[in-house]
Amino acid sequence: MKTLRHMRKHSSLYLMVLPVAIYFLIFAYYPLLRGFIISLQDYRLIGNRPFVGLDNYLAVVRDPTFWQVVQNTLIISSGILLVGFFVPIAVALALNEVLVTAFKKFAQMVVYLPHLFSWVVVGGIWIYLLSPDRGIVNAFIQVAGGDPVSFLSRGDLARPIMILLPVWKDMGFNAILYLAAIVGISPNLYEAARIDGAGRWQQMRFVTLPQLVPTMKVVLLLSLMGVLRIFDEIFLLRNGAIQREIDVIMTYVYDKGILQFKLGFATAATFLVILGTVVLVVVARKATRFDLED
């Protein structure tokens, strides 16, 4: 009865939330449920779709190629997570030290701009820049007396490139998040630190960085939610020479589901990715004590 009275009292608020709830039910939860059903079937576009239980999941985990792409995914995504966590903090701290307002705004725009581009644009830019024939990077190498380097066809360079490009693309967005958090830090903390004789480095270390910890936790969890789902940059930049070193779980799913029409198999692999993501996020929440105030 108490719940009913509460709902009647706030009925207008529930009505405002209702369209959003319906949207997620139709476009998020129903496809998720439908996908899980497909993962339990020998799914065909035409004809019968017999129920096979966990056979698709067992086929995925028994496939040696799956474990190869899992290894690639963990290596590349760990690099993106590690480098992409610290670089935006350094960029934000550096931008915060800029005193000339016009230059500071210009620098923020330049750093943030790559985040606005789609991976199709970014991939095209870097394919051109790293081209062994006409690329600007190789032009500088040749001017310095070196030989052209085929960056996108060398296995030893493939993974570092796949790590650095997403970091370069997204560091501006995360840096803006940190800058917004820095602006919200009370000036009284800096004033107290100056009174105690702290210089700029000490203020940064003992005032700014500790105050950024809540934002760091949010950025970490957001990054973890996509760590196993990297796809765009790999799909655009992969080729036969480096495919074994950089193929990840989502390109594996694409190959199996779209190219080979093994939809049940591919959907099962996707749900393993979802399960892995949930486990990572739960462990990270516990490890960072996300729900507790600092």
N, C-alpha and C positions, 0 to 999 in steps of 0.2 A: 504493500500500500504506500509506503514511504517513497518507493521508487516511482510509482505512478504519479504521486503528487508532485514529485520533483520534475518529472517529464512534462506534466501539464503546466507547471509554473514557468518552465523554460522552453515551451513548445516552439516558440519563434526561433530560438537558437538551433534546436534540432532540425527544424525545417530548412534552415540555412545550410546546415551540414549535410542534409540528405542528398543533394545533387552530387556533392563530392564523393559521398559514400557509394552512390550508384555508379559513378564514373569508375571508381577503383574496382568495384565488383565486376563490371562488364569488361574493362580493358586491362585489368591486372590479375585479379584472383580467379576469374573464370578461365582465362588462357592458361594460368598456372595449373589449375585443376585438370584442364583438358590435356595439357602437355604431360602431366603425370600419368593419365590414362593411356596416352599414346606410348609412353615409355614401357608400358606393360603389355603392349600388343606387337604382333608382327605386322606393322602398319603398312598398308598399301594405299596408293592414291585411288586405285580402282579395284573393286572386288572385296573379298572377305578380309577381315582384320582380326585374326584369331588371337585370343588371349594367351600370352606366353609367360606370364608371371615375371619373375626376376631374371629370365634368360638374357634379356638385353643388357642388364647390369653386369651379369656374369661374363658375357661376351666382351664388354668394355674392359673390365679389369683383367681379363685374360689376354688382351691384345698388347703385345710388346710395344707397338707404336704409341699406344696410349700413355704408357709409362715414360717413354722418351719425351713426349710433348709435355707431360706433367713436370719432368725435370727441367725442360726448357722454360716452362712457365714460371716455376719457382725461382730459377736463376735470374731471369729477366725481370720479373715482378719484384723480387727482393731488391735488386739493384735500383729499380725505379723508386721503390718505397724508401730505401735508405738515402739515396742521393736526393730524391725529390722531397724528403723531409727536411734536410738541413739547408739546402740551397735557398729556398724561399725565406727562411729565417734570416740568413745572412744578407739576402737582398733587401729585405724589409728593414733590418737594422742599418744597413748602409744608406738606404733612401731616407730614413728618419734623421740621419746626421746631416743631410743636405740642407743648407740654410737659405739658398737662393730659391724662392718659391717657384719662379717660372721654370727654372731648370729641373726642380723636383717634380713638377707636374709633367714636364716633357719626358723625364726618365720613367715615371710611372706609366705613361702612355706607351712608351717603347717596350717596356717590359711586359705590359699586359696584352699588347696587340696580338702576339701569336696565339693566345688563348681563344681569340675570336674567330680564327681561321679554322675551317674544317680540315680533317686529316687528308682529304684529297688535295687541298691547296698546299698544306705543309709538306706532304709527301712529294708533290711535284717540285716544290722549291728545293728540297734537299736532294732529290734525284739529280736536278740540274747542277746544284752547287758541288755535289760529290762526283759528278761525271768525270771519268778519266780523260775524256777528249776535250770538252769545253768547259768543265767545271772551274769555278773561281778558286776553290780550295787547291786543286791540282795546279792551277796557274801560279799560285803563290809558291807551291812546292817546287815547280820548275824554275821559277825566278831565283829561288834560294839554292838551285843547283841539284835538286833531287829528281827522281824519276816519278812519273805519274803513278798514283795508287788507285787500284780498283776497289774502292771502299765497300761497295755494295755487292761484291762477289768474293770477298775474302772471309772465310769462316772465322778467323781469329779476330776480325773487326766487327763481325755482324752483331754479336750480342752487345758489346759496348755502345754501338750506334743505336740499337733498339732501346737501350737504357737512357742514353743522353737526349735523344730527340723528344720523348714524352716529358722529360724533366724541363727541357728548354721551352716546350710549348705551354706547360701548365704552371711554371714557377711564378709567372706574373699574377695569376689568379690567387694562388696561396699567399703570395707576398702582400697583396692588397688586404687579405683577411688579417694578416699579422699587423699591417700598418693600422688598420681600423682598431685593432685591440690595443696597439701602442698609444693611439690618440686617446683612448678611454682610460689610460692609467692616470691616477690622481697626481697633479703637479706637486702636491704636498710631500709625496714620497721622494721625489727628486730633490726637493728643497731640503728635506731632512737629511738626505744622503750628502748633499753639498755642505751642509752645516757640520757634518761629521768628517768632512775632509775628503769625500770620495770624488775621484776624477771621472772623466767620461767613461772610461773602461769599467771602473768599479760600479758606476751607476747602471751601465748596460748589463753587467754580470749579476749584480745583487738586487736590482730593481726591475729592469725591463724584462729580462729572461724569466724570472720567477712569475711575473704577472702574465706572461704569455703561455704558461703551462695549460690553462683550460682551453685556449685556442689550439695549442699543439695536440691535445687529446682529440678535439673535434676533427682536425685535419687528418690525423692518423687514422681514425675510424672511417672517415669518408674515403681515404685512400685504400684501406683494407677491403672495403666493400667492392672495389673494382679491381683488386689485385689479381684475381684469377680470371678476369674477363677481358684482358687486353686482346685486342683484335685488329683494330683499324690500321695501326702503323705496320703491324706484321703483314697483314694482307696486302697492303699497298707496296711494301718494299721487299717482300720475299721474292726469291727466284730460285731456279734449280740448283745454283751453286751453293747457296747458304740455307736452303730450306730445312735441312735436317737440324741445323744449329738453332734456328729461330722459330720453327713451327710451335705453336702453343695450343692449349686445349681448345680454344674457340675456333682456330683455323682447322683443327682436327674435326670439330663438330660440323663446320661448314663443308669440309670435303666429304664427310660421311653422309650428311643429311641432304645437302643441296646437289652435290656433284654425283654421288652414288645412290641417292634416293633411299638410303637406309634411315628412314625417319625415326623409327622406334629406337634404333641403336643410338642415333645422334641425340635424341631427346633424353635417353638414359644418361649419356655422358654429360648433358647439360645439367641434369638434376644432381649429379655428383659434384659439379662445380658449385651449384647453389648450396649443397650441404657443406662443402668445404668452406665456402664464404661465411656461412652462418657460424661454423665452428671457429674460424679465425676471429670474427667480430666478437663472439661471446668471450673467447679467451682474452682478447685485447681489452674488452671492457673490464674484465676481472683484474687483469694485470695492471691497467692504468688507473683502476679505481674510479672509473668514469662517472659513476653515479654519486660519488662522494665529493663534497666541497673541499677545495684545498685550504 
